[in-house]
Amino acid sequence: MPRILSNFDNLILNTDTYKHSHWNLYPPGTEYVSSYIESRGGPFPAHLFVGLQAFVKKHLLRPLTIDDIDEAEIVTRQHEIPFNRKGWLGVVNDHGGYLPVEIQAVPEGTVLPNKNVLVQVVNTDPEYPWATSFFETALLRAIWYPTSVATTSWLAKQLIREALEKTSDHPEILRDVLQDYGARGVSSQESAALGGLAHLINFRQTNTISGSLAATLYYNALRPAISQPNSEHTTVTSWGRENEAKAHSNLIEQYKGWPFVVAVSDSYDLDNAVHKIFGGELKEQIINSGSTILVRPDSGDPPTVISDTIEGLIEEFGSQTNSKGYRVLPDYVRTAQGDGLTLESLKRIYAELDRRGLAADNIYLGMGGGLLQYINRDSLAFAQKASAAKIDGEWVDVFKEPKTDTAKQSKRGRLALVLRDGEYRTVRQEEAGEGENLLRTVYRNGKLLVNDNFEDLIERSERPVPRWYYAPVHGSATADQPTRSSISSVKGIPA
């Protein structure tokens, strides 16, 4: 029976084609190559690191086999590219099929300025210096995507947190405010899984089941997410326009007593739904439902529509003025917004609520494409570059210094991450004092050496940081922002 070709788990093929032509291009006498991953910039100064443990568990704990080698050789020949069969046979025969590499990394969940080393890779057997960079494609992809999503989510969290602290008596609702609606808007289920788990570091609300599964599978999460009953346009419009009130009434009745029930409300006429249906015909049912009913617009300009909806509900249900001097709806009714949300529109929503004297806890939110899809590798300028090589027994610096683009200048030497005077710095490994290097060895030669729980990631992400880490999401800079890069200016480490 012929062997079925790849199910996409063959690490030898999880790379760029041209990587197969690199094994014999290093200088004679090369024993070790050390490379690192960093974000070289982006619109915000800091990022939340996540994704490495998921990659290691999925791709590096399964040994390669002769079948994998045979398959890879067939594919590379079809691509008319060289194949290093001897090298891969050595990986299988001498290393049990596991890549002979060591991976160091910042603890996942850490929020730190970009332009710092996040991951460092080096081969552990001098016969395989090519192994360090061979799986760059898969490793870099596994880092840049969830880290970019986690950063977007974290920045949204800081914006929401400050709005709650300023205008609400209930800042404790923070982790419930922003829901992940992005599963249908991403390119694959794997993207939904990795982006979804990244969001759950910051908020526990999701409709992306894959993200919850990934958090459990890769980070040992226990009950990482919750959601709530939520109607959609189909469940409203199937009743017919003349029976819109019956559709909403049925939703409230079916889920009576659930903590939150979300009613999509603009299938026809949002203003009519707010005043005549929810604030009129169904008013007593809402008050007596034992739930909080979230009236959810799904179209229009988010800041205007959501503020108008809150004020319309206040006209019908009344409001109280909280201790901060802002109006808030009764506990049994709130609003939700799940359309057109990005960091920019979130900022505009909370600015408009503030302008109208409306408390931030009047709304709950959902982000889709703006959370999981509106990013690419260049959003935070992610790259993996070699920084050192041991040739004929001596470590030498490896770097690029393109005259046409100074932003792509790379770091030199074996690297360490340190925290000095409250500031993260990337320095040469020999410049780090004993016990000062924050990079941990998480993988070596087929063994996972650090197995973080999801709660560890959440705890690290919630540690206090300087406001300049996220001030640009508010459209402002602050006095405590450094005047130079957060990168160490030690010789050989570009500032």
C-alpha positions as CSV (number, residue, x, y, z in Angstrom):
1,M,0.0,0.0,0.0
2,P,1.6,3.4,-1.0
3,R,2.5,5.7,1.8
4,I,0.2,8.8,2.1
5,L,2.3,11.9,1.8
6,S,2.6,14.6,4.5
7,N,-0.1,15.3,7.0
8,F,1.9,18.6,7.7
9,D,3.6,17.1,10.7
10,N,6.9,16.5,8.9
11,L,9.3,19.1,10.4
12,I,11.7,18.6,7.5
13,L,9.1,20.1,5.2
14,N,7.8,22.8,7.6
15,T,10.3,25.3,6.2
16,D,11.1,27.4,3.1
17,T,12.3,25.3,0.2
18,Y,15.6,27.1,0.0
19,K,16.5,26.2,3.5
20,H,17.4,22.8,2.2
21,S,20.3,24.3,0.3
22,H,22.0,25.9,3.3
23,W,23.6,23.0,5.2
24,N,26.9,23.2,3.2
25,L,27.1,27.0,2.9
26,Y,28.6,27.8,6.3
27,P,32.4,28.5,6.5
28,P,34.7,25.5,6.9
29,G,35.2,24.7,10.6
30,T,31.8,26.0,11.7
31,E,30.7,24.2,14.8
32,Y,27.8,26.2,16.3
33,V,25.5,28.9,15.1
34,S,23.4,31.0,17.5
35,S,20.4,33.0,16.4
36,Y,17.7,35.0,18.1
37,I,14.1,36.3,17.6
38,E,13.0,39.9,18.3
39,S,10.4,42.4,17.3
40,R,12.4,45.2,15.6
41,G,9.7,47.8,16.1
42,G,6.1,48.6,15.4
43,P,3.5,51.2,16.3
44,F,3.6,50.5,20.1
45,P,6.7,50.3,22.3
46,A,6.0,47.0,24.0
47,H,4.7,43.5,23.4
48,L,3.4,40.4,25.2
49,F,5.4,37.3,24.4
50,V,3.6,34.0,23.9
51,G,3.6,31.0,21.6
52,L,6.9,29.1,22.1
53,Q,5.6,26.3,24.4
54,A,2.7,25.6,22.0
55,F,5.3,25.2,19.1
56,V,7.6,23.0,21.1
57,K,4.8,20.7,22.2
58,K,3.3,20.4,18.7
59,H,6.4,20.2,16.6
60,L,9.6,19.4,18.5
61,L,8.5,16.5,20.8
62,R,7.7,14.1,18.0
63,P,10.9,12.4,16.7
64,L,11.6,12.4,13.0
65,T,11.7,9.0,11.2
66,I,13.1,7.5,8.1
67,D,9.7,7.8,6.6
68,D,9.9,11.6,7.2
69,I,13.3,11.7,5.5
70,D,12.1,9.7,2.5
71,E,9.1,11.9,2.1
72,A,11.2,15.1,2.4
73,E,13.6,13.8,-0.2
74,I,10.8,13.1,-2.7
75,V,9.4,16.6,-2.2
76,T,12.7,18.4,-2.4
77,R,13.6,16.5,-5.6
78,Q,10.3,17.6,-7.1
79,H,11.2,21.2,-6.2
80,E,14.6,20.6,-7.9
81,I,16.5,21.6,-4.7
82,P,19.3,19.7,-2.9
83,F,18.6,17.4,0.0
84,N,20.8,16.8,3.0
85,R,20.0,13.1,3.4
86,K,23.2,12.3,5.3
87,G,22.5,15.1,7.8
88,W,18.9,14.0,8.5
89,L,19.9,10.4,8.8
90,G,22.4,11.6,11.5
91,V,19.5,13.4,13.3
92,V,17.5,10.1,13.3
93,N,20.4,7.7,14.1
94,D,22.5,9.9,16.5
95,H,19.8,11.9,18.2
96,G,16.8,9.7,18.2
97,G,15.0,11.9,15.6
98,Y,15.1,15.0,17.7
99,L,16.7,18.3,16.5
100,P,20.0,18.8,18.4
101,V,19.2,22.3,19.4
102,E,18.8,24.3,22.6
103,I,16.1,27.0,22.8
104,Q,16.2,29.8,25.5
105,A,13.4,32.3,25.9
106,V,11.8,35.0,28.0
107,P,9.1,33.6,30.3
108,E,5.9,33.6,28.3
109,G,3.3,36.1,29.4
110,T,6.1,38.7,30.0
111,V,5.3,42.2,28.7
112,L,8.5,44.0,27.7
113,P,9.7,46.6,25.2
114,N,10.2,45.5,21.7
115,K,13.7,45.4,20.2
116,N,14.7,42.9,22.9
117,V,15.7,39.3,22.5
118,L,12.8,37.0,23.1
119,V,14.1,33.6,21.9
120,Q,17.7,32.3,21.3
121,V,18.5,29.1,19.5
122,V,21.8,27.3,19.2
123,N,22.8,23.8,18.0
124,T,24.1,21.4,20.6
125,D,26.1,19.1,18.4
126,P,29.0,20.6,16.3
127,E,28.1,18.3,13.4
128,Y,24.8,20.2,12.9
129,P,25.4,24.0,12.8
130,W,22.8,24.2,10.1
131,A,20.0,23.0,12.4
132,T,19.8,26.3,14.2
133,S,18.3,28.2,11.3
134,F,16.7,25.3,9.4
135,F,13.3,25.6,11.3
136,E,13.3,29.4,11.4
137,T,10.2,29.6,9.2
138,A,8.0,27.5,11.6
139,L,9.5,28.9,14.8
140,L,9.2,32.6,13.8
141,R,5.6,32.1,12.6
142,A,4.8,30.4,15.9
143,I,6.1,33.5,17.8
144,W,5.1,36.5,15.7
145,Y,1.4,35.6,15.3
146,P,0.3,34.8,18.9
147,T,2.6,37.5,20.3
148,S,1.1,40.1,17.9
149,V,-2.5,39.0,18.9
150,A,-1.6,39.0,22.6
151,T,-0.2,42.4,22.3
152,T,-3.3,43.8,20.6
153,S,-5.4,42.2,23.3
154,W,-3.2,43.5,26.0
155,L,-3.2,47.1,24.7
156,A,-7.0,46.9,24.5
157,K,-7.0,45.7,28.1
158,Q,-5.0,48.8,29.2
159,L,-7.3,51.1,27.4
160,I,-10.4,49.5,29.0
161,R,-8.8,49.3,32.4
162,E,-8.1,53.1,32.5
163,A,-11.6,53.8,31.3
164,L,-13.1,51.6,34.0
165,E,-10.9,53.2,36.7
166,K,-11.9,56.7,35.6
167,T,-15.6,56.2,35.1
168,S,-16.8,53.0,36.8
169,D,-17.3,51.7,40.3
170,H,-16.6,48.2,39.0
171,P,-13.1,47.8,37.6
172,E,-13.2,44.1,38.7
173,I,-15.2,43.3,35.5
174,L,-12.1,44.0,33.3
175,R,-11.4,40.4,32.3
176,D,-15.0,40.0,31.1
177,V,-15.3,43.1,28.9
178,L,-13.7,42.0,25.6
179,Q,-14.8,38.9,23.8
180,D,-13.0,37.2,21.0
181,Y,-15.3,37.0,17.9
182,G,-12.5,36.3,15.5
183,A,-12.8,32.6,14.6
184,R,-14.6,33.0,11.3
185,G,-12.3,35.9,10.2
186,V,-9.0,34.2,10.3
187,S,-7.2,32.1,7.7
188,S,-7.3,28.7,9.5
189,Q,-8.3,26.9,12.6
190,E,-4.7,26.8,13.7
191,S,-4.6,30.6,13.6
192,A,-7.9,30.7,15.5
193,A,-6.3,28.4,18.1
194,L,-3.1,30.3,18.6
195,G,-4.6,33.7,18.4
196,G,-7.5,32.6,20.6
197,L,-5.3,31.4,23.4
198,A,-3.2,34.6,23.1
199,H,-6.3,36.7,23.8
200,L,-7.3,34.5,26.8
201,I,-4.2,35.7,28.6
202,N,-5.9,39.1,28.9
203,F,-9.6,38.3,28.9
204,R,-11.6,35.2,29.7
205,Q,-14.4,35.9,27.2
206,T,-14.3,34.1,23.9
207,N,-16.4,32.6,21.1
208,T,-13.3,31.0,19.6
209,I,-13.5,27.5,21.0
210,S,-10.2,26.6,19.3
211,G,-8.4,29.1,21.5
212,S,-9.7,27.5,24.6
213,L,-8.7,24.1,23.4
214,A,-5.2,25.3,22.6
215,A,-4.8,26.9,26.0
216,T,-5.7,23.6,27.6
217,L,-3.6,21.4,25.3
218,Y,-0.4,23.5,25.3
219,Y,-0.5,25.4,28.6
220,N,-2.5,23.1,30.9
221,A,-5.3,25.6,31.3
222,L,-8.2,24.9,33.6
223,R,-11.5,26.6,32.5
224,P,-9.7,29.2,30.5
225,A,-12.8,30.8,28.9
226,I,-16.5,31.5,29.3
227,S,-19.2,32.9,27.0
228,Q,-22.9,33.4,27.1
229,P,-26.1,32.8,25.0
230,N,-26.1,35.2,22.1
231,S,-28.7,35.5,19.4
232,E,-27.7,36.2,15.7
233,H,-29.6,37.8,12.9
234,T,-30.8,34.4,11.6
235,T,-32.5,33.6,14.9
236,V,-34.3,37.0,14.8
237,T,-35.1,37.4,11.1
238,S,-36.4,33.8,10.8
239,W,-39.4,35.0,12.9
240,G,-40.2,37.7,10.3
241,R,-40.1,41.5,10.8
242,E,-43.5,41.6,12.3
243,N,-42.5,39.2,15.0
244,E,-39.2,40.8,16.0
245,A,-40.4,41.3,19.5
246,K,-41.4,37.7,19.8
247,A,-37.9,36.6,18.7
248,H,-36.2,38.7,21.5
249,S,-38.8,37.6,24.0
250,N,-38.1,34.0,23.2
251,L,-34.4,34.6,23.7
252,I,-35.0,36.1,27.1
253,E,-37.4,33.4,28.2
254,Q,-35.2,30.5,26.9
255,Y,-32.2,31.7,28.9
256,K,-34.0,33.3,31.9
257,G,-31.6,33.4,34.9
258,W,-28.4,33.1,32.9
259,P,-25.9,35.8,34.1
260,F,-25.7,37.5,30.7
261,V,-27.8,37.1,27.5
262,V,-26.9,39.0,24.4
263,A,-29.6,40.2,22.0
264,V,-28.5,41.3,18.5
265,S,-30.8,44.2,18.0
266,D,-30.4,45.9,14.6
267,S,-31.7,43.4,12.2
268,Y,-34.3,46.0,11.2
269,D,-34.5,49.3,13.1
270,L,-32.3,49.6,16.2
271,D,-34.0,52.7,17.5
272,N,-37.4,50.9,17.4
273,A,-35.9,47.9,19.1
274,V,-34.4,50.0,21.9
275,H,-37.5,52.1,22.6
276,K,-40.5,50.1,21.5
277,I,-39.4,46.5,22.0
278,F,-36.8,46.3,24.8
279,G,-37.9,49.5,26.6
280,G,-41.6,49.0,25.9
281,E,-43.1,45.6,25.1
282,L,-40.4,43.6,26.8
283,K,-39.5,46.0,29.6
284,E,-41.0,44.0,32.5
285,Q,-39.7,40.7,31.1
286,I,-36.2,42.1,31.1
287,I,-36.5,43.5,34.6
288,N,-37.8,40.2,35.9
289,S,-35.5,37.9,33.9
290,G,-32.9,37.3,36.5
291,S,-30.3,38.0,33.8
292,T,-28.4,41.0,32.5
293,I,-29.7,41.5,28.9
294,L,-27.1,43.0,26.6
295,V,-28.7,45.0,23.7
296,R,-26.2,44.6,20.9
297,P,-26.0,46.8,17.8
298,D,-24.2,45.2,14.9
299,S,-23.7,48.0,12.4
300,G,-23.0,51.7,12.1
301,D,-20.3,53.9,13.5
302,P,-19.4,52.2,16.8
303,P,-18.8,55.2,19.1
304,T,-22.0,56.9,18.0
305,V,-24.2,53.9,17.8
306,I,-23.2,52.4,21.2
307,S,-23.5,55.8,23.0
308,D,-26.9,56.4,21.4
309,T,-28.0,52.9,22.4
310,I,-27.0,53.5,26.0
311,E,-28.8,56.8,26.2
312,G,-31.9,55.3,24.6
313,L,-32.0,52.6,27.2
314,I,-31.5,55.2,29.9
315,E,-34.5,57.0,28.6
316,E,-36.6,53.8,29.0
317,F,-35.0,52.1,32.1
318,G,-33.5,55.1,33.9
319,S,-29.9,55.3,35.4
320,Q,-28.0,56.0,38.5
321,T,-25.0,58.3,38.9
322,N,-22.1,56.4,40.3
323,S,-19.4,57.6,42.7
324,K,-17.3,58.9,39.8
325,G,-20.1,61.1,38.6
326,Y,-21.0,59.0,35.5
327,R,-24.4,57.5,34.5
328,V,-24.9,53.8,34.6
329,L,-27.8,51.6,33.5
330,P,-29.6,49.3,36.0
331,D,-27.9,46.0,36.5
332,Y,-30.4,44.0,34.4
333,V,-29.6,45.8,31.1
334,R,-26.4,46.7,29.4
335,T,-25.2,47.1,25.8
336,A,-22.7,45.2,23.7
337,Q,-20.8,46.0,20.5
338,G,-19.2,43.4,18.3
339,D,-18.8,45.1,14.9
340,G,-15.9,47.2,13.6
341,L,-13.8,47.0,16.6
342,T,-10.1,47.9,16.5
343,L,-7.8,49.6,19.0
344,E,-8.6,52.9,17.3
345,S,-12.4,52.4,17.4
346,L,-12.1,51.2,21.1
347,K,-10.3,54.5,21.9
348,R,-13.1,56.5,20.2
349,I,-15.9,54.5,21.9
350,Y,-14.5,55.2,25.4
351,A,-13.8,58.8,24.5
352,E,-17.4,59.3,23.4
353,L,-18.8,57.6,26.5
354,D,-16.7,59.9,28.7
355,R,-17.8,63.0,26.7
356,R,-21.4,62.0,27.3
357,G,-20.9,61.2,31.0
358,L,-21.6,57.5,30.5
359,A,-19.8,54.9,32.7
360,A,-17.5,52.4,30.9
361,D,-19.3,49.5,32.6
362,N,-22.4,50.2,30.4
363,I,-20.8,48.2,27.6
364,Y,-19.3,44.8,26.8
365,L,-17.4,44.3,23.6
366,G,-16.4,41.8,21.0
367,M,-13.4,42.0,18.6
368,G,-13.1,39.8,15.5
369,G,-10.7,40.6,12.6
370,G,-9.3,43.5,14.5
371,L,-8.1,41.1,17.1
372,L,-7.0,38.0,15.2
373,Q,-6.5,39.0,11.6
374,Y,-5.5,42.6,11.0
375,I,-1.8,41.8,11.6
376,N,1.2,40.3,9.8
377,R,4.8,39.7,10.5
378,D,5.7,43.3,9.8
379,S,3.2,44.7,12.2
380,L,5.8,44.3,15.0
381,A,8.7,43.8,12.5
382,F,9.5,40.3,13.7
383,A,12.7,38.6,12.5
384,Q,15.1,35.8,13.4
385,K,18.8,36.4,12.7
386,A,22.1,34.7,13.4
387,S,24.2,36.7,15.9
388,A,27.2,34.4,16.6
389,A,29.0,31.4,15.3
390,K,31.8,29.2,16.7
391,I,34.3,28.6,14.0
392,D,37.5,26.6,14.6
393,G,36.8,26.8,18.3
394,E,36.3,30.5,18.5
395,W,33.0,32.5,18.8
396,V,32.7,35.3,16.3
397,D,30.0,37.9,15.9
398,V,27.6,37.4,13.0
399,F,25.4,40.4,12.0
400,K,23.9,42.3,9.2
401,E,24.2,46.0,8.7
402,P,22.4,47.0,5.6
403,K,23.4,50.5,4.5
404,T,20.0,51.0,2.9
405,D,17.9,50.2,6.0
406,T,19.4,50.8,9.4
407,A,16.3,49.4,11.1
408,K,17.4,46.0,9.9
409,Q,20.7,46.2,11.7
410,S,21.0,43.0,13.7
411,K,22.4,42.2,17.1
412,R,25.8,40.6,17.7
413,G,27.1,37.9,19.9
414,R,25.5,35.4,22.2
415,L,22.7,37.4,23.9
416,A,21.1,37.7,27.4
417,L,18.1,39.7,28.6
418,V,18.5,41.5,31.9
419,L,16.4,43.9,34.0
420,R,18.4,46.8,35.4
421,D,17.0,49.8,37.2
422,G,13.5,48.7,36.1
423,E,14.4,48.6,32.4
424,Y,14.8,45.5,30.2
425,R,18.1,45.4,28.3
426,T,19.5,43.0,25.7
427,V,23.2,42.6,26.4
428,R,26.0,40.2,25.4
429,Q,25.9,37.0,27.4
430,E,29.2,37.8,29.0
431,E,27.9,41.1,30.2
432,A,25.2,39.5,32.3
433,G,26.0,39.0,35.9
434,E,25.5,35.6,37.6
435,G,21.8,34.8,37.8
436,E,20.9,38.0,35.9
437,N,20.0,36.5,32.5
438,L,16.2,36.3,32.2
439,L,16.3,33.9,29.2
440,R,15.4,30.4,30.4
441,T,16.4,27.1,28.6
442,V,13.0,25.7,27.7
443,Y,14.0,23.0,25.2
444,R,17.1,20.9,24.5
445,N,17.5,17.8,22.3
446,G,13.9,16.7,22.3
447,K,13.2,17.5,26.0
448,L,10.8,20.2,27.2
449,L,12.5,21.7,30.2
450,V,9.9,24.3,31.2
451,N,6.2,23.6,31.2
452,D,4.3,26.8,32.1
453,N,0.7,26.7,33.2
454,F,-1.7,29.2,31.6
455,E,-2.2,30.8,35.0
456,D,1.6,31.6,35.0
457,L,1.2,33.5,31.7
458,I,-1.8,35.5,33.1
459,E,0.1,36.4,36.3
460,R,3.1,37.7,34.4
461,S,0.9,39.7,31.9
462,E,-0.7,41.5,34.8
463,R,2.4,42.7,36.5
464,P,2.7,46.5,36.6
465,V,4.6,48.1,33.8
466,P,5.4,51.8,33.0
467,R,2.6,53.6,31.3
468,W,4.8,54.4,28.3
469,Y,4.6,50.7,27.3
470,Y,1.0,51.4,26.2
471,A,0.5,55.2,26.1
472,P,0.5,55.4,22.3
473,V,-2.8,53.4,22.2
474,H,-4.3,56.4,24.0
475,G,-2.8,58.7,21.4
476,S,-0.3,60.3,23.9
477,A,3.2,60.0,25.2
478,T,4.1,60.4,28.8
479,A,7.0,62.0,30.7
480,D,8.3,58.7,32.0
481,Q,9.0,57.4,28.4
482,P,12.7,56.9,27.9
483,T,14.4,59.2,25.4
484,R,16.3,56.3,23.9
485,S,15.5,52.8,22.8
486,S,15.0,50.2,25.6
487,I,17.8,48.2,23.9
488,S,21.1,48.3,25.8
489,S,23.7,50.6,24.1
490,V,26.5,48.2,25.1
491,K,29.0,48.0,22.2
492,G,27.8,45.5,19.6
493,I,24.1,45.8,20.6
494,P,22.6,48.4,18.4
495,A,20.5,51.0,20.2
